[in-house]
Amino acid sequence: MKMTKPKSESYRALFLGDVHMSNKLPHARTGADGITDRLKDQVKMWADLERYRADAGIKDVWVLGDLFDRPLVDAATLTATVKALVSIAAGGGFVRILPGNHDTDDPTASRFVVDALESMDLEGVRSLSSDDMLVKISDWMTMWLMPYAPVPKNRERLLQIAELAPGAPGSVLLMHNSVLGARHMGWLCDAGLGATEVCAGFDAVFSGHFHTAQEFGTCGRYLGAPYQFGFGDEGEERGFWDVTFRPPDAEFRPGEINDPLEITRTLVPVAAPKFWTVGWDSQAHAVNKCSDAGGIAGDYVLVDVRATAAEFEALRPAVDQQIADLESHGFKASAHHDHVYHHTTRLDSDTGSAEVASPHQLIGEYVKHIGTVGDLDKDKLLAVGRELYEEATK
């Protein structure tokens, strides 16, 4: 006979990952106090999260990796982060932090900068380590923990969990790593854990690491980052997650196939600046283009100008004026020169071709057309040219 659980039982928590706290994020502008606008935006995100948590009566907050952007943390970043976490704890919350790859400079992932938070013994803040295998939420739910580690080590971790998980009800895996086939800034992951091996035996898998929220396997989900970091994130809705877990109708039966947890999740958008790219158009009003797309004051705007070097120089005063206009309306604007190369036409007069050549092609064409290279090795000269170009365009 199957016993049933009362449906009033539930576990509700907030989840986020890839916060990347830093006073030196890309595109940041430093204020007179030495604090960048982007760090202030991050601090505001934590304040909004704490307000939401308190209003909703939620206790637990889970951070699934990359709390910090880099393992060498500056004073401004550390101070802002600790204050944010302590504020949540002081309000009655409890923050658990799973280490991510940006939290370590150790190739074996045996130490993390977030370990320092654990040594501070902050009440209501826990930095989880590889020694922490699980957190038992209730008699019907268990959180299994897999901090970032090289893929082979995480694969061993999955095997260790697999030996224990069948005896635990409502198994949920929390992790921070790559899963094959997942997307990150236009790249499909081709090196990582398999979605099938990650999801096997779990009711749900929540992961940090890739910044685009997406599903994988039968029950896996990347949370995504809580806000946009750059122009590659355009158009993506970001935020943290409000998740509620409920037990299945039937009681857990060890050694048998059990019904999965009932899980509902809601993305809570964060009021953080967004990124927009607008193509250059001398006749169009860039402010209107951004506003029509949904941009507001405080957002970052890139005016993309596709032109030859000579054309760009001629356009520069008008481009600068458009940037100034955007700035006057509260946008944080900059211009990008998308180079059009037309050297091939000049170098290959026989064909009359108007093809656009790549920089690497141009290096070869240049060497071919200057005639003798004396005692220099031609292949070496080409290689040096390519290296110089790549270094200059990093």
N, C-alpha and C positions, 0 to 999 in steps of 0.2 A: 504494500500500500504506500502511495506517495504522500509524503507530508508537504504541506504548503507553507510558504512564508507570508507574513502579513505585508501587504504592499506599502504600508506606511514607512517601512525601513528604506533608507537610502543613504548614499554618501555623495556629498557635493563638494567640489573643489575647483580652484582656478589653476589653469595650466598655461605656461608660456615657455618659450625657449629662444635661444639666440638673441639675447638682449644686447650683447656686445657693448657693455658700458665702457665709455672712453671719452676723454677730453680731446681726442685727436682723430675723430672720425672724418672720413672724406667729406669735402665740401664745407667743413665747419668754419665758422668765423669767430675769432676770439674777441671777447669783450674787454672793457677796461679793467675788469677784475681778474682777468686771466682765464676765465671760464668760457668755454665755447657755447655757442647757441645750441649745438646739437646735444651737448651734455645736459643743458638745461631742459631740452625737450625730453630727454630720457628721464630726468628727475620728475618732470610733470607726468610722464606715463606711469611711474610708480605711485605718485600721489592719486592719480585717477583710479588706478587699480585698487589702492587701499580704500578709497571712498566707495567704490563699487562693492568690494568685499564686505566692508562694514555694513553698508545699507542692505545687502542681501543676506547677512547673517552667516556668511561662509567663513570657516576657520582656516582651512589649509590652502597653501599656495605652493605649487610645484614648478621649479625652474629646471627645464630639461637641457642643460648644457649651455656653454658659452655665455655665462653671466658677464664675463669680461671679454673685451675685444682682443687683448693680448696678455701674455703671462707676466710681462713687466709692467706693473700698474703704477701710474703716477699718483701723486698725493691728492689731486683734485678728484680723480676718478674714484679712488678708494674711499675718500671721505663721503662723497655723494652716494656711493653704493651702500656703505655701511649705514648711513643715516636713513636711507630708504627702507632697508631691511628692518632696522630697529624700530622704525615708525610703524611698520606692519605688525611686528611682534607686540609693540606697546599697545596697539589697538585690539589685541586679543587674537591676532592671527598667528599662524605657524608656517614658516617658510622652509621647505626642503629643497636643497640644491644638488642636482646631479652634475658632475663635472663633464665638460666638453673639450673638444680638441683645442679651442682657442684659450682654454684655461691652463694649458701646459706647454712647457718648452722641452719636455722629456720625450724622446721618440718612443720609449716603452710605455709612456703614460702611467708612470708609477708615482708621480707627484703632480699636484695641481695648485695653482695660486688660491683657489677657493678653499684649500685645506687650512689656510690661515684664518678663515672665518670660523672654522670649527675650533681652532686653538684659542680664539678670543672668548669662547664659552658664552656666546650671546644667547640670552634666553629667547626662545621662540624661533631660533635660526639653526638649521642643521645642514652642514655640508656632508653629503654622503660619499663614501669611499668604496673601493673595490671590496672591502671587508664586509660592507653592508649588502647582504644578499636580498633581503626582502623587508617590507613594512606590512604587517598584518593590520588591515583596516578594521575588519570585523570577522565574525565567524563565517561569513559568506563571501569575503573578498580579500585578496592578497595582491599587493603591488610588488612585482619582481623588478630588481634594479640592475641595469647594465650601463655603468659609466663608460665614457669613451675609452677605447683602447684600440690598438692595431687589430685589423679584422681577424687574424688567426686567434688572438687572445679572446676577442668577443665570441668567436665561434666556440671556443672551449667553455666560455661562460654559459652559453646557451645549452650546452650539453650538461653542465652542472645543474642548471635550473630544471632541465627536462627530467632529471632523476628525482627532483623534489616536487615539481609542480603537480603531478597526478594526485598527490595526497592533499593538495590545497584547493579550496573552492574559489571560484571567481578569479581566475588568474589574469592579471593585467601586467604587461611588460612596459617599463619605462626605459628609454635608451637614448643614445646620441651617437649615430654613426651613419655610414652610407648604405643605401639599399639599391641593388642593381635595378636599372630602368627608371629610377626617380629623376626628376628634372631639377636642375639648379642653374639659373641664369642662361637658359637655352642649351645647356649641356645635359645629355642623358648619361646618367652614371653607368660606367662600364667596369668599375672595380669596387667591390663591396660585398656585403652579405646578400644572400638570396632572399627574396620576399617570402618564399615558401618556408624556408628554414627559420626565419624570424617569427612568422605568425603561428607556426605549428604549436598547438597545445594551449594557445592563449585566447581569451575572450576578446581582448583588444590589445593593440600595441600603439603607444604614443611615442613619437621620436622628435628630437631636435636635430639640427645639423643643416638641412637644406631649408632655405628661407621661403620657399613657395609652399603654401599649404596644399597638400595633396594626399591621396590615398595610395596604398600599395598592398599587394597580397589580398588575403581574405578579410583581414581585420586591422590592417596597419594604417597609420595616419601620421604624416609630418605636420606638426603644428604650424610651421612657418614662423617667420620673425614677427615681432609685434608692431613693427613700423618699417617703412621703406628706407633703404640705406643709400640708394643711388639711382641713376637714370635707367639702369637695367631692371629696376623693380616697378617701372611705370605701369599703372593700371591695375596693380594687385591690391586687393583689400587686405589690410593687416590688422592685427589686434591680439588679444589674449582670449582664452577659451574658458567658458563656464560649463562644466561637465557634471552631470548627475548620473550616478550608478545605482541601479536597483537590482535586488536579487531576483532570480527567475522564480516562477511559481512553485516549481518542485524543489524540495530540499536537496542539498548536495549529497551524492551517494558515492563514496570512495570506490575506485576501481571500475566505475561505470561511466558511460557517456552521459554527461550532464548538460542541461540547458544552459546557454550562455547568459551572462549578465545583460540586463536591459540598460542601454546607455543613450543618453540624450546630450547633445553638445550645442552650444551657441557661441558664435564668434562675437566678441565684444569689441567693436572698432575703437581704435585709439586716436585721439585728436593730436596727431603729429604731422609735421610738414610732409607734403608729397612732392614727387619729382615729375617734371613735364619737359618734353622736347618739342620745339616748334621749328618748322623749316623756315628758312629766310625768305621773306617776301617783302620787297620794298614798298608794295602797295597796301600790305595788310597791317593792321594794328596788333602787335604781339600781345598787348594786355588783353584785348578782346578775345584773341584766340585762346589764351590761357583761361580766361574767365569762362568762356563758352564750354571749355573742356571740363570745367569743375575746379579749376585752380583758384586759390585764395591767397591773400597776403600772408607771407611767411613761407610759401612754397618755393621750391627751387626750379628755375627755368633755364633751359639750355637752348640758345638760338643756334641752329645748325645751318652753317653757310657752306654750300657746295660750290666751289669756285677754284679757278686756277690761282696761282700765287699773285699774278698781276691783277686779276679781277678782285681778289680779296682786298688787296691794298687800296684799290679804287673804291671799294664798298665800305672800307673800315669806318670812315666818319659816320655813315648812315647806320652801320651796325652798332657803333658806340652810342649813338643817339637812342637807338631802340633799347639797348641795355639800360641806359640811364632812365628811360621812360618806365621800363619794368620796375627798376629799383624805386622810383618815385611812388609807385603804386604798392610798394611793400613786398614785391617779389625779390628773391635772391637770384640774380640773373648773371649769366656768363655766356660767352660765345664760343663756338667750336668751328674751326676751319676744317671742313671735309675736303681734303685736297683733290683736285682734278689734275692728273698728270698728262701733259700733252707733248712730252719730249720725244716720244716715239715718232711722231709726225715729222719733227725736225731731223731726227737721226736717220730715218729711212725714207729719203726723198724719192727713191725709185718706185715704191708702191703707192705713194700718196695716201697711205693708210691713216685713218684718224683714230686708231685704237688707243685706248687709255692703257699705259704701261704701269706695271707695279714698280715700286722702288727697287726690288731685286732685279727685275728685267733691265731697269735703267742703269744699274751698276755695270751689268754685263755689256750693255750697248755702249756705255761710256768707254770702257776699256777697249772695246773692239774698234771704236772710231778714233781714238787718240793716236793710233799707230803703234810704233814701237814702245815697249816699256823698259827698254835697256836691259840691265842685269836683274831686274825684279822678276820674281816668279809670278807668272800671270794668275795661276790658281790661288796663290797666297794673297795676291793683291785683291782678287775678287772676294776672298774670304774675309779679309780685313775690312773691306768696304761694307760688306753685309753686317759684320759685327758692329762697326761704327754706327750704321743706320739703326740697328736694333737697340743699341745702347741709347742713341739720341731720342728714340721714340718710345722708350719705356714709360 
